[in-house]
Amino acid sequence: MRVMVVGGGGREHAIIKKLKENPHIEDIFAVPGNGGIGYDAICVEDIKATDVDAIVSYAMDHSIDFAVVAPDDPLVLGCVDRLEEKGIPCFGPNKAAAIIEGSKVFSKNLMKKYNIPTAGYEIFDDPAKALVYIEAQNTYPTVIKADGLALGKGVILAENYQQAQKAVTEIMEDKVFGASGNHIVVEEFLTGPEVSVLAFTDSKTLVPMVSSMDHKRALDNDMGLNTGGMGTIAPNPYYTRELAAQCMEEIFLPTMNAMNAVGRPFKGCLYFGLMLTPKGPKVIEYNCRFGDPETQVVLPLLKSDLLTIMQAVHDERLAEVDVTFSRGAACCVILASGGYPVQYQKGYPVRGLNVNAGLENSLVFHSGTQLQNGKLVTNGGRVLGVTATSDYLALAINKAYREVEKVNFTDMHYRTDIGQRALNV
């Protein structure tokens, strides 16, 4: 088989490494991929993940048998629809279903209509009315979300009215996120442990994966700016069997059924961002794809064959497939460029990896690397994800940090406390 994976980050590298375990796959093409992914797949660096026309043409010209569309942008743009029209089976939701992430207004209204627990909210298309509402509520912090995709930066936590005013103005008037800011959601602030749960679903059956805990802030002790994620652990110790059963009954299956009811059946990986509040689990957000960096700890614990599962999802026969995860634990530490998530330099040599751009005792997922004159250099804010697995979480964490010490590049930055909060549960 010839398989194509759309995307070029750590999530895609984790997917590709897992797909490589299938003996029937002859070639994997990554569009665009990155320097490190090039050690595991054929990278097509001149095609962007958002260039749907070029992706479809490439797939046709290279006789692709199966495609995995991983990032949110091409999913929302309808990349799956276009590939399927040409007879290429895909893993990932079509454009109609990808709206569950593409529009927060849609997803909030869906949850309200079908009684899926989430934070209280109001929707606005007029910045003046939004600010009148926020001032009248006078409860802080308050959460302000751009409706559409915003590179993971469209959620602002306002600690006072001045911050709320600045957020509304930047999103709705200055259009810092473009058309994604035509509408906003003003949402109540929830408290409690956060949990990420990815789930395979073919619109008839839903199979949750191992839970995980992301670490969004740039600095230790959850300080600093929000990022795309500085590390993850799995499983999440806050997410008990009892909570898992409750979420299945009150959130997961109702969401799948709601999407069917509104004529947008979801097939692919459905991501549930949850808050375990004092009043029970509630949905913070949906994503229409694998999370990044959650994928880097979830897929290494998957014992079943990933391609077999993905094909079953496409064919709507997920119920027939065995989806099994290890009982062990995993820890991923993200190595980032100094200055991330704001300004950072690129082009620094990455040292300490072996000839296969990895490490002997852990998995290395490349997020932002590039090959220059045969050598790997930094090419992004998040550069590498170092993932270790073990029977116990504490051992996985220690192992990951031992491996991290072998790697270095100029201004390399990482958190030193990934998973520590989980050990205290």
NUTORZA-972608 format. One line per 10 residues: number of its first residue (from 0); their letters; for each residue y, z, x of N, C-alpha, C. Coordinates in steps of 0.1 Angstrom, whole numbers, plus 5000, padded with zeros to 4 digits. Layout:
NUTORZA-972608
NUM = A = Y,Z,X,Y,Z,X,Y,Z,X; ...
END
This chain:
NUTORZA-972608
0 = MRVMVVGGGG = 4988,5000,5008,5000,5000,5000,5013,5000,5009; 5023,4994,5003,5036,4994,5009,5046,5002,5000; 5051,5013,5005,5059,5022,4997,5073,5022,5003; 5083,5022,4994,5097,5023,4997,5103,5036,4992; 5110,5044,5001,5117,5056,4997,5132,5053,4999; 5139,5054,4988,5154,5053,4988,5160,5066,4992; 5169,5066,5002,5176,5078,5007,5175,5079,5022; 5183,5088,5027,5183,5089,5042,5186,5103,5047; 5181,5114,5040,5183,5127,5044,5171,5135,5046; 5172,5149,5047,5161,5157,5050,5151,5157,5038
10 = REHAIIKKLK = 5156,5156,5026,5147,5155,5014,5138,5143,5015; 5144,5132,5019,5136,5119,5020,5126,5120,5031; 5130,5127,5042,5121,5128,5053,5109,5137,5049; 5111,5147,5041,5100,5156,5037,5091,5148,5028; 5097,5140,5019,5088,5131,5010,5080,5122,5018; 5086,5115,5028,5079,5105,5036,5068,5112,5044; 5070,5123,5050,5060,5130,5058,5048,5133,5049; 5051,5137,5036,5040,5141,5027,5033,5128,5023; 5040,5118,5020,5033,5105,5016,5024,5100,5027; 5028,5102,5040,5020,5097,5051,5006,5102,5051
20 = ENPHIEDIFA = 5004,5113,5044,4991,5119,5044,4981,5111,5036; 4986,5102,5028,4977,5093,5020,4972,5082,5028; 4959,5080,5029,4953,5070,5038,4955,5056,5033; 4958,5054,5020,4960,5041,5015,4973,5035,5017; 4983,5043,5022,4996,5038,5025,4996,5032,5039; 4999,5019,5039,5000,5012,5052,5014,5012,5059; 5024,5010,5050,5038,5010,5056,5047,5018,5046; 5056,5026,5052,5066,5032,5044,5080,5027,5049; 5088,5023,5039,5101,5018,5043,5112,5028,5037; 5121,5032,5046,5132,5041,5042,5145,5034,5041
30 = VPGNGGIGYD = 5151,5035,5030,5164,5027,5028,5175,5037,5024; 5184,5041,5034,5185,5035,5047,5177,5043,5058; 5172,5055,5055,5166,5063,5065,5176,5069,5075; 5172,5074,5086,5180,5079,5097,5173,5079,5110; 5179,5083,5120,5173,5082,5134,5159,5089,5134; 5158,5101,5129,5146,5109,5129,5135,5103,5120; 5140,5099,5108,5130,5093,5099,5124,5080,5105; 5131,5074,5114,5125,5062,5120,5112,5064,5128; 5109,5077,5131,5096,5080,5138,5085,5080,5128; 5088,5081,5115,5077,5082,5105,5078,5070,5095
40 = AICVEDIKAT = 5088,5062,5095,5089,5051,5086,5097,5039,5092; 5097,5028,5085,5105,5016,5089,5119,5018,5082; 5129,5020,5090,5143,5023,5084,5150,5010,5082; 5157,5009,5070,5165,4997,5067,5179,5002,5067; 5185,5003,5079,5198,5010,5080,5210,5003,5075; 5208,4990,5072,5220,4982,5068,5221,4981,5053; 5212,4988,5046,5214,4989,5031,5217,5003,5027; 5227,5005,5020,5231,5019,5015,5222,5022,5003; 5220,5035,5001,5212,5040,4990,5218,5037,4976; 5231,5034,4976,5238,5031,4963,5239,5016,4961
50 = DVDAIVSYAM = 5234,5008,4970,5235,4993,4969,5222,4988,4961; 5223,4990,4948,5211,4987,4940,5206,4972,4941; 5216,4963,4941,5212,4949,4943,5204,4946,4955; 5209,4952,4966,5203,4949,4979,5189,4956,4980; 5188,4968,4974,5175,4975,4974,5165,4967,4966; 5169,4962,4955,5159,4954,4947,5155,4941,4954; 5164,4935,4960,5161,4923,4968,5152,4926,4979; 5154,4936,4986,5146,4940,4998,5132,4943,4993; 5131,4951,4982,5118,4954,4977,5110,4942,4973; 5116,4932,4967,5110,4920,4963,5105,4912,4975
60 = DHSIDFAVVA = 5114,4911,4985,5112,4903,4997,5101,4909,5006; 5099,4922,5005,5089,4929,5013,5077,4934,5006; 5075,4928,4994,5062,4931,4986,5059,4946,4985; 5070,4953,4981,5068,4968,4979,5059,4971,4967; 5049,4979,4968,5040,4982,4958,5044,4994,4949; 5052,5003,4955,5056,5015,4948,5069,5020,4955; 5078,5025,4946,5091,5030,4952,5094,5044,4947; 5100,5052,4956,5105,5065,4953,5120,5066,4954; 5127,5067,4943,5141,5068,4944,5145,5083,4944; 5150,5088,4955,5152,5102,4957,5166,5108,4954
70 = PDDPLVLGCV = 5177,5101,4958,5190,5107,4956,5195,5105,4942; 5205,5114,4938,5211,5113,4925,5219,5100,4922; 5227,5096,4932,5235,5084,4929,5228,5072,4925; 5218,5067,4932,5210,5055,4928,5203,5057,4915; 5198,5070,4912,5192,5072,4899,5201,5071,4888; 5213,5077,4889,5223,5076,4879,5228,5061,4877; 5228,5054,4888,5232,5040,4887,5222,5030,4881; 5209,5036,4879,5199,5028,4873,5190,5020,4882; 5189,5025,4894,5180,5018,4904,5166,5017,4900; 5160,5028,4893,5147,5027,4888,5145,5016,4878
80 = DRLEEKGIPC = 5155,5015,4869,5154,5005,4858,5153,4991,4864; 5162,4989,4874,5162,4975,4881,5149,4972,4888; 5144,4982,4895,5131,4979,4902,5120,4977,4892; 5119,4985,4882,5109,4984,4872,5109,4970,4865; 5122,4965,4862,5124,4952,4856,5117,4941,4865; 5116,4943,4878,5110,4933,4887,5095,4936,4889; 5090,4946,4881,5075,4948,4882,5072,4958,4893; 5081,4965,4899,5078,4975,4909,5078,4989,4903; 5066,4995,4903,5066,5009,4897,5073,5019,4906; 5080,5028,4899,5088,5038,4906,5085,5052,4902
90 = FGPNKAAAII = 5088,5061,4911,5089,5076,4908,5103,5079,4907; 5107,5084,4896,5121,5088,4894,5125,5084,4880; 5135,5092,4874,5139,5089,4860,5147,5076,4859; 5147,5070,4848,5156,5058,4845,5170,5063,4843; 5179,5053,4841,5193,5057,4840,5196,5066,4828; 5189,5063,4817,5191,5070,4805,5188,5085,4807; 5177,5088,4814,5172,5102,4816,5180,5108,4827; 5185,5101,4837,5192,5106,4849,5206,5112,4845; 5210,5110,4832,5222,5115,4827,5222,5131,4827; 5210,5136,4827,5208,5151,4826,5215,5157,4839
100 = EGSKVFSKNL = 5216,5150,4850,5224,5154,4861,5237,5147,4862; 5237,5135,4858,5249,5126,4859,5261,5131,4850; 5258,5139,4840,5269,5144,4831,5266,5158,4827; 5274,5167,4832,5273,5181,4829,5276,5183,4814; 5285,5175,4809,5289,5176,4794,5276,5173,4786; 5269,5163,4790,5256,5159,4783,5246,5171,4783; 5244,5176,4796,5234,5186,4797,5237,5199,4790; 5250,5203,4791,5254,5215,4784,5252,5214,4768; 5256,5202,4763,5255,5200,4749,5240,5199,4745; 5232,5194,4754,5217,5193,4751,5212,5207,4750
110 = MKKYNIPTAG = 5215,5216,4759,5210,5229,4759,5215,5237,4747; 5228,5234,4743,5233,5241,4731,5226,5237,4718; 5224,5224,4717,5217,5218,4705,5203,5223,4704; 5196,5225,4715,5181,5228,4714,5179,5243,4719; 5189,5251,4719,5188,5265,4721,5181,5269,4734; 5185,5261,4744,5180,5264,4758,5190,5273,4765; 5186,5285,4769,5195,5295,4774,5204,5290,4786; 5217,5292,4785,5226,5288,4795,5239,5296,4794; 5248,5294,4803,5261,5301,4802,5269,5296,4791; 5277,5304,4785,5287,5300,4775,5297,5290,4781
120 = YEIFDDPAKA = 5302,5281,4773,5311,5271,4779,5320,5264,4769; 5330,5257,4774,5338,5248,4766,5341,5235,4774; 5343,5224,4767,5345,5211,4774,5359,5206,4771; 5365,5201,4781,5379,5196,4780,5381,5182,4786; 5389,5174,4779,5394,5161,4785,5409,5161,4788; 5415,5173,4785,5430,5175,4787,5432,5187,4795; 5438,5185,4807,5440,5196,4816,5449,5207,4811; 5459,5204,4803,5467,5214,4797,5460,5223,4787; 5451,5217,4779,5443,5225,4770,5433,5234,4777; 5428,5229,4788,5418,5236,4796,5425,5249,4802
130 = LVYIEAQNTY = 5437,5247,4807,5444,5258,4813,5449,5269,4802; 5452,5264,4790,5455,5273,4779,5443,5282,4776; 5432,5275,4775,5419,5282,4772,5416,5293,4783; 5417,5288,4796,5414,5297,4807,5423,5310,4807; 5436,5307,4804,5446,5318,4804,5443,5328,4793; 5439,5322,4781,5436,5331,4770,5424,5339,4772; 5414,5333,4778,5401,5340,4781,5403,5352,4791; 5411,5349,4801,5415,5359,4811,5403,5367,4817; 5392,5360,4819,5380,5366,4825,5376,5359,4838; 5376,5366,4849,5373,5360,4862,5362,5368,4869
140 = PTVIKADGLA = 5355,5362,4878,5356,5347,4881,5352,5339,4869; 5357,5326,4868,5353,5317,4859,5348,5304,4866; 5339,5297,4860,5333,5285,4866,5339,5272,4861; 5344,5263,4869,5349,5251,4865,5341,5239,4871; 5336,5230,4863,5327,5220,4868,5332,5206,4864; 5333,5197,4874,5335,5183,4870,5323,5178,4863; 5326,5169,4853,5315,5164,4845,5304,5156,4853; 5309,5147,4861,5300,5138,4868,5296,5142,4882; 5289,5133,4889,5284,5136,4903,5296,5137,4912; 5295,5147,4921,5306,5149,4930,5301,5154,4944
150 = LGKGVILAEN = 5290,5148,4949,5285,5151,4962,5282,5166,4963; 5278,5173,4952,5275,5187,4953,5287,5196,4954; 5299,5190,4953,5311,5198,4955,5320,5200,4942; 5314,5196,4931,5322,5196,4918,5321,5208,4910; 5317,5219,4916,5317,5232,4910,5326,5242,4917; 5336,5247,4910,5345,5256,4916,5345,5270,4909; 5344,5280,4917,5344,5294,4912,5358,5299,4914; 5365,5301,4903,5379,5305,4904,5380,5320,4902; 5386,5327,4912,5387,5342,4911,5399,5347,4904; 5409,5338,4901,5421,5341,4893,5427,5329,4887
160 = YQQAQKAVTE = 5437,5331,4879,5443,5319,4872,5449,5309,4882; 5454,5313,4893,5460,5304,4902,5449,5294,4908; 5438,5300,4911,5427,5292,4916,5422,5283,4905; 5421,5287,4893,5416,5279,4882,5426,5267,4880; 5439,5270,4880,5449,5260,4878,5448,5249,4889; 5446,5254,4902,5444,5244,4913,5432,5236,4911; 5421,5242,4906,5409,5234,4904,5410,5224,4893; 5416,5228,4882,5418,5219,4871,5427,5207,4875; 5437,5210,4882,5447,5200,4886,5440,5190,4895; 5433,5195,4905,5427,5186,4915,5416,5177,4909
170 = IMEDKVFGAS = 5408,5183,4900,5397,5175,4894,5403,5165,4884; 5411,5170,4874,5415,5162,4863,5427,5153,4865; 5437,5158,4874,5449,5150,4876,5449,5143,4889; 5445,5150,4900,5445,5143,4913,5433,5135,4915; 5423,5137,4906,5410,5129,4906,5403,5129,4920; 5402,5141,4926,5395,5142,4939,5381,5138,4938; 5375,5138,4926,5361,5133,4924,5361,5120,4916; 5372,5113,4915,5373,5101,4907,5370,5103,4893; 5363,5093,4886,5361,5094,4872,5352,5106,4868; 5345,5112,4878,5337,5124,4875,5345,5135,4869
180 = GNHIVVEEFL = 5358,5135,4871,5367,5145,4867,5374,5142,4854; 5370,5132,4847,5377,5128,4834,5375,5139,4824; 5363,5146,4825,5360,5158,4816,5356,5169,4826; 5359,5181,4821,5354,5193,4828,5347,5203,4819; 5338,5211,4825,5332,5222,4817,5337,5235,4823; 5343,5243,4814,5347,5257,4818,5336,5266,4813; 5330,5274,4822,5318,5281,4820,5319,5296,4823; 5312,5304,4816,5312,5318,4819,5305,5320,4832; 5309,5330,4840,5302,5334,4853,5290,5343,4850; 5279,5338,4855,5266,5346,4853,5263,5354,4866
190 = TGPEVSVLAF = 5256,5365,4865,5252,5372,4877,5237,5374,4876; 5231,5376,4888,5217,5378,4890,5212,5369,4901; 5199,5371,4905,5193,5363,4915,5192,5348,4911; 5194,5339,4920,5192,5325,4917,5179,5320,4921; 5173,5311,4913,5160,5305,4916,5160,5290,4914; 5154,5283,4923,5153,5268,4921,5138,5266,4918; 5136,5258,4907,5122,5254,4903,5122,5239,4901; 5115,5232,4910,5113,5218,4908,5100,5216,4900; 5100,5205,4891,5088,5203,4883,5085,5188,4882; 5072,5185,4883,5068,5171,4880,5067,5170,4865
200 = TDSKTLVPMV = 5072,5159,4860,5070,5157,4845,5069,5142,4842; 5060,5138,4833,5058,5124,4829,5063,5123,4815; 5071,5132,4810,5076,5133,4796,5066,5139,4786; 5054,5140,4790,5044,5146,4781,5038,5159,4786; 5037,5160,4799,5032,5171,4806,5042,5176,4817; 5044,5188,4819,5053,5193,4829,5046,5203,4838; 5046,5201,4851,5039,5210,4861,5050,5215,4871; 5053,5228,4870,5063,5234,4879,5057,5235,4893; 5065,5233,4903,5061,5235,4917,5064,5249,4921; 5062,5252,4934,5064,5265,4939,5080,5268,4938
210 = SSMDHKRALD = 5083,5280,4934,5098,5284,4933,5103,5285,4947; 5117,5284,4948,5123,5285,4961,5137,5292,4959; 5142,5297,4971,5155,5303,4971,5164,5296,4981; 5175,5290,4976,5184,5283,4985,5195,5293,4991; 5201,5290,5002,5212,5298,5008,5224,5288,5009; 5233,5289,5000,5244,5279,4999,5255,5281,5008; 5258,5294,5011,5270,5296,5019,5268,5293,5034; 5279,5289,5040,5278,5284,5054,5275,5295,5064; 5279,5308,5061,5278,5319,5071,5268,5330,5066; 5264,5338,5075,5255,5349,5072,5260,5358,5061
220 = NDMGLNTGGM = 5251,5365,5055,5255,5374,5044,5262,5367,5032; 5258,5355,5030,5264,5347,5019,5279,5346,5020; 5285,5345,5032,5299,5344,5034,5303,5329,5037; 5315,5326,5036,5320,5313,5040,5319,5303,5028; 5322,5290,5031,5323,5280,5021,5309,5276,5016; 5309,5271,5004,5297,5265,4998,5293,5252,5006; 5280,5250,5007,5275,5239,5014,5264,5232,5006; 5258,5222,5011,5247,5215,5004,5234,5224,5005; 5235,5234,5013,5223,5243,5015,5221,5245,5030; 5220,5258,5034,5218,5261,5048,5204,5266,5052
230 = GTIAPNPYYT = 5196,5266,5042,5182,5270,5044,5175,5274,5031; 5162,5275,5031,5155,5278,5019,5142,5286,5023; 5137,5294,5013,5124,5300,5015,5116,5297,5002; 5103,5297,5003,5094,5296,4991,5081,5304,4994; 5076,5310,4983,5081,5311,4970,5093,5321,4969; 5100,5321,4958,5111,5331,4956,5105,5344,4950; 5107,5355,4957,5100,5367,4952,5106,5373,4939; 5118,5369,4936,5124,5373,4923,5117,5367,4911; 5111,5356,4913,5105,5348,4903,5090,5352,4900; 5088,5362,4892,5075,5367,4889,5067,5358,4880
240 = RELAAQCMEE = 5054,5362,4879,5045,5354,4869,5051,5355,4855; 5056,5367,4852,5061,5369,4838,5073,5361,4836; 5082,5360,4846,5094,5351,4844,5090,5337,4844; 5080,5333,4852,5076,5319,4852,5071,5315,4838; 5063,5324,4832,5058,5321,4818,5069,5320,4808; 5079,5329,4809,5090,5329,4800,5098,5316,4802; 5101,5312,4814,5108,5300,4817,5101,5287,4812; 5088,5287,4813,5080,5276,4808,5082,5275,4793; 5082,5286,4786,5082,5286,4771,5097,5284,4766; 5107,5290,4773,5120,5289,4768,5129,5279,4774
250 = IFLPTMNAMN = 5125,5274,4786,5134,5264,4793,5127,5251,4796; 5116,5252,4804,5110,5239,4809,5105,5230,4798; 5096,5235,4790,5090,5226,4780,5101,5222,4769; 5110,5231,4765,5120,5228,4756,5130,5217,4761; 5132,5217,4775,5141,5206,4781,5133,5193,4780; 5121,5193,4784,5113,5180,4783,5113,5175,4769; 5110,5184,4760,5110,5179,4746,5123,5175,4740; 5134,5182,4745,5147,5178,4740,5151,5164,4745; 5147,5161,4758,5150,5147,4763,5142,5137,4755; 5130,5140,4751,5123,5131,4743,5130,5129,4729
260 = AVGRPFKGCL = 5135,5140,4724,5141,5140,4710,5153,5132,4710; 5161,5131,4721,5173,5124,4721,5171,5109,4726; 5158,5106,4728,5155,5092,4732,5157,5089,4746; 5156,5099,4755,5158,5098,4769,5146,5104,4776; 5134,5100,4774,5123,5107,4781,5124,5107,4796; 5121,5119,4802,5123,5121,4816,5110,5120,4823; 5109,5111,4833,5097,5109,4842,5102,5110,4856; 5097,5120,4864,5100,5122,4878,5100,5136,4881; 5110,5140,4890,5111,5154,4894,5123,5160,4887; 5121,5170,4878,5132,5176,4871,5135,5190,4878
270 = YFGLMLTPKG = 5147,5192,4882,5151,5204,4890,5158,5213,4881; 5153,5226,4880,5159,5236,4872,5166,5246,4882; 5179,5247,4881,5187,5257,4888,5188,5269,4879; 5182,5280,4881,5182,5292,4872,5189,5304,4877; 5194,5312,4868,5200,5325,4872,5192,5335,4864; 5186,5345,4870,5179,5356,4864,5189,5367,4860; 5195,5365,4848,5205,5374,4844,5199,5387,4838; 5207,5397,4836,5202,5409,4829,5197,5406,4814; 5202,5395,4809,5198,5391,4795,5187,5380,4796; 5181,5378,4807,5170,5369,4809,5174,5356,4816
280 = PKVIEYNCRF = 5164,5348,4820,5167,5336,4828,5176,5326,4820; 5186,5320,4827,5194,5310,4821,5196,5298,4830; 5198,5286,4825,5200,5274,4833,5214,5273,4838; 5215,5272,4851,5228,5270,4858,5231,5255,4858; 5221,5247,4862,5222,5233,4863,5209,5226,4863; 5209,5214,4859,5197,5205,4860,5200,5195,4871; 5190,5191,4879,5191,5179,4888,5180,5169,4884; 5183,5157,4885,5173,5147,4881,5164,5142,4892; 5163,5151,4903,5155,5147,4915,5151,5159,4923; 5144,5157,4934,5141,5168,4943,5153,5174,4949
290 = GDPETQVVLP = 5154,5187,4950,5165,5194,4956,5165,5192,4971; 5177,5194,4977,5178,5193,4992,5186,5205,4996; 5181,5215,5003,5168,5215,5011,5156,5221,5005; 5156,5224,4992,5144,5230,4986,5131,5222,4988; 5132,5209,4988,5121,5200,4991,5114,5203,5004; 5122,5207,5014,5117,5210,5028,5108,5222,5028; 5108,5231,5018,5098,5242,5018,5088,5240,5007; 5091,5233,4997,5081,5231,4986,5070,5221,4989; 5074,5210,4994,5064,5199,4997,5054,5203,5008; 5059,5211,5019,5049,5215,5029,5038,5224,5023
300 = LLKSDLLTIM = 5041,5231,5012,5031,5239,5005,5022,5232,4995; 5025,5219,4993,5017,5211,4983,5004,5207,4990; 4993,5211,4984,4979,5207,4989,4974,5194,4983; 4979,5191,4971,4974,5178,4965,4981,5166,4971; 4976,5154,4969,4982,5142,4974,4995,5138,4966; 5006,5137,4973,5018,5134,4966,5019,5120,4959; 5014,5110,4966,5014,5097,4960,5006,5097,4947; 4994,5103,4947,4986,5104,4935,4993,5110,4923; 5001,5121,4926,5009,5127,4916,5020,5118,4911; 5027,5112,4920,5038,5103,4916,5033,5091,4908
310 = QAVHDERLAE = 5022,5086,4911,5016,5075,4904,5012,5079,4890; 5007,5091,4889,5003,5097,4876,5015,5099,4867; 5026,5104,4873,5039,5106,4866,5043,5092,4860; 5043,5082,4868,5047,5069,4864,5039,5064,4852; 5026,5066,4853,5016,5061,4843,5015,5071,4831; 5022,5082,4831,5021,5092,4820,5007,5097,4818; 5001,5101,4830,4988,5107,4829,4988,5119,4839; 4999,5126,4840,5000,5138,4848,4990,5148,4845; 4986,5150,4832,4977,5160,4828,4963,5158,4834; 4960,5146,4839,4947,5143,4844,4946,5146,4859
320 = VDVTFSRGAA = 4957,5149,4865,4958,5151,4880,4959,5166,4884; 4952,5169,4894,4952,5183,4899,4964,5185,4909; 4973,5194,4905,4985,5197,4913,4984,5211,4919; 4981,5213,4931,4977,5226,4937,4987,5229,4949; 4991,5241,4950,5000,5245,4961,4993,5257,4968; 4996,5257,4981,4991,5268,4990,4997,5281,4985; 4989,5292,4987,4994,5305,4984,5003,5311,4995; 5005,5304,5005,5013,5309,5016,5028,5308,5013; 5036,5308,5024,5051,5308,5023,5056,5298,5033; 5069,5295,5030,5076,5285,5039,5090,5289,5041
330 = CCVILASGGY = 5096,5287,5053,5110,5289,5055,5116,5277,5062; 5128,5273,5058,5135,5262,5064,5149,5267,5068; 5152,5264,5081,5165,5268,5086,5172,5255,5089; 5184,5253,5084,5192,5241,5086,5200,5243,5098; 5200,5233,5107,5208,5232,5119,5220,5223,5116; 5232,5228,5116,5243,5220,5111,5253,5218,5123; 5262,5208,5121,5273,5206,5130,5284,5216,5129; 5289,5221,5140,5300,5231,5139,5312,5225,5131; 5317,5233,5122,5328,5229,5113,5323,5225,5099; 5310,5222,5098,5305,5218,5085,5306,5230,5075
340 = PVQYQKGYPV = 5310,5229,5063,5311,5216,5055,5325,5210,5054; 5334,5213,5064,5347,5207,5063,5347,5195,5073; 5353,5198,5085,5354,5187,5096,5344,5190,5107; 5338,5180,5112,5328,5181,5123,5328,5168,5131; 5323,5170,5143,5322,5158,5152,5307,5153,5151; 5306,5140,5154,5293,5133,5155,5290,5128,5169; 5278,5124,5171,5275,5117,5184,5270,5126,5195; 5267,5139,5192,5262,5148,5203,5247,5146,5204; 5242,5145,5217,5228,5144,5219,5220,5157,5214; 5209,5154,5207,5200,5164,5202,5189,5167,5213
350 = RGLNVNAGLE = 5188,5179,5218,5179,5183,5228,5168,5192,5223; 5156,5192,5229,5146,5201,5227,5135,5196,5218; 5136,5185,5212,5126,5179,5203,5115,5172,5212; 5103,5170,5207,5093,5163,5215,5094,5148,5213; 5085,5141,5219,5086,5126,5219,5086,5120,5205; 5081,5127,5195,5080,5123,5181,5092,5128,5173; 5102,5133,5180,5114,5139,5173,5111,5151,5165; 5101,5158,5169,5097,5170,5162,5095,5182,5171; 5087,5192,5166,5084,5204,5174,5069,5207,5172; 5062,5213,5181,5048,5215,5181,5043,5224,5170
360 = NSLVFHSGTQ = 5051,5235,5167,5046,5245,5158,5054,5246,5145; 5061,5235,5141,5068,5235,5129,5071,5221,5125; 5075,5219,5112,5080,5206,5108,5095,5205,5110; 5099,5193,5114,5113,5190,5116,5117,5179,5107; 5126,5181,5098,5131,5171,5088,5145,5167,5092; 5147,5154,5095,5160,5150,5100,5169,5146,5088; 5181,5152,5088,5191,5150,5077,5202,5141,5082; 5207,5144,5094,5219,5136,5100,5217,5133,5114; 5208,5125,5117,5206,5120,5131,5206,5105,5132; 5209,5100,5144,5210,5086,5146,5205,5082,5160
370 = LQNGKLVTNG = 5198,5071,5161,5194,5067,5174,5205,5058,5181; 5209,5063,5193,5218,5055,5201,5213,5053,5215; 5210,5041,5218,5204,5037,5231,5191,5045,5233; 5183,5046,5222,5170,5052,5223,5170,5067,5223; 5182,5073,5222,5183,5088,5221,5189,5093,5208; 5184,5104,5203,5188,5110,5191,5202,5117,5193; 5211,5114,5184,5224,5121,5184,5227,5126,5170; 5236,5135,5169,5240,5140,5156,5248,5130,5148; 5246,5129,5135,5253,5119,5127,5256,5124,5113; 5258,5138,5112,5261,5143,5098,5264,5158,5099
380 = GRVLGVTATS = 5268,5164,5088,5271,5178,5087,5258,5186,5089; 5248,5183,5080,5235,5190,5082,5227,5180,5091; 5222,5185,5102,5215,5176,5112,5200,5177,5111; 5195,5189,5111,5180,5190,5111,5176,5202,5102; 5164,5201,5096,5158,5213,5089,5145,5216,5096; 5144,5228,5102,5132,5233,5108,5124,5242,5099; 5112,5237,5095,5104,5244,5085,5091,5249,5091; 5088,5262,5089,5076,5268,5093,5068,5273,5081; 5055,5273,5081,5047,5278,5070,5038,5289,5076; 5034,5299,5068,5025,5309,5072,5019,5316,5059
390 = DYLALAINKA = 5009,5325,5061,5004,5332,5050,5013,5341,5043; 5023,5346,5051,5033,5356,5046,5047,5351,5049; 5056,5355,5041,5070,5350,5042,5076,5355,5055; 5074,5368,5059,5080,5373,5071,5076,5366,5083; 5063,5362,5083,5058,5354,5095,5063,5340,5095; 5065,5334,5083,5071,5320,5083,5085,5321,5088; 5093,5331,5084,5107,5332,5088,5108,5334,5103; 5099,5343,5109,5099,5345,5123,5095,5333,5131; 5086,5326,5126,5081,5313,5132,5092,5303,5132; 5099,5301,5121,5109,5291,5120,5120,5294,5130
400 = YREVEKVNFT = 5124,5306,5131,5135,5310,5141,5131,5308,5155; 5118,5311,5158,5113,5309,5172,5114,5294,5175; 5111,5285,5166,5112,5271,5168,5126,5266,5169; 5135,5272,5161,5149,5268,5162,5155,5271,5176; 5151,5281,5182,5156,5284,5196,5153,5273,5206; 5144,5264,5203,5140,5254,5212,5150,5242,5211; 5158,5241,5201,5166,5230,5198,5181,5233,5201; 5188,5223,5206,5203,5226,5208,5210,5212,5208; 5222,5213,5203,5232,5202,5205,5246,5209,5204; 5256,5202,5210,5269,5208,5211,5274,5213,5197
410 = DMHYRTDIGQ = 5280,5225,5197,5285,5231,5184,5275,5233,5173; 5262,5234,5177,5252,5236,5167,5254,5250,5160; 5253,5249,5147,5255,5261,5139,5244,5263,5129; 5239,5276,5127,5229,5279,5117,5231,5293,5113; 5226,5296,5101,5225,5310,5096,5214,5317,5103; 5216,5330,5106,5205,5338,5112,5198,5347,5102; 5201,5346,5089,5196,5355,5079,5188,5348,5068; 5184,5336,5070,5176,5329,5059,5164,5337,5056; 5162,5340,5043,5151,5347,5038,5151,5362,5039; 5161,5368,5045,5162,5382,5047,5163,5390,5034
420 = RALNV = 5171,5384,5025,5173,5391,5012,5160,5391,5004; 5152,5380,5006,5139,5379,4999,5129,5390,5004; 5130,5393,5017,5121,5403,5023,5123,5417,5017; 5135,5419,5011,5139,5432,5006,5135,5434,4992; 5130,5424,4985,5127,5425,4971,5114,5433,4969
END
